[in-house]
Amino acid sequence: MGTSRVEFRGQSFWTRDSAVSVVLALLVAELDPLTTSEPELDALLDRWALNAALCITGAVDAALDDYVTNDHLVELIRAAIPPIDGRLASDDALVEVTDPAFVRRAAALGVDPPIDAPAALAPWAHEGLAVLDQLLAGQLPEVRGGYWWVDDNGLRSTRGRD
């Protein structure tokens, strides 16, 4: 299983590809209804749906710096995180994203049905959402000579790689 880097405005963290894919797919499902009043979300949600559906080893790209270009979008994404997190299981259950909004977007972008549901254990999804919220808020301090790693135990600094 590969790992991917999620970066935004000079800060970043690494985690498993499956965790990034699940977080992105959950956000697509949650934010999709807002596209009628917030059309600027469309390109971002398309990007996330494609990356989550393909889950290319070592290359799941949230593309935050490319698509989240203003504070309004940051706030929309951050506001979506608590409701998602509140609906996730609190045990080690598997989170599989099969929401129709996610599947529809991925299919519209050329991912052939049936689309493999992004899946990760609930603790990884919880921690990924929490750290993404910190990242969007600009709250991840610099790790000199290392990087932030997120897993089912939370956020920790690690040496090397970055």
Secondary structure, 3 states (H helix, E strand, C coil): CCEEEEEECCEEEEEEHHHHHHHHHHHHHHHHHHHHCCCCHHHHHHHHHHHHHHCCCCCCCCCHHHHCCCHHHHHHHHHHHHHHHHHCCCCCCEEECCCHHHHHHHHHCCCCCCCCCCEEEHHHHHHHHHHHHHHHCCCCCCCCCEEEEEECCEEEEEECCC
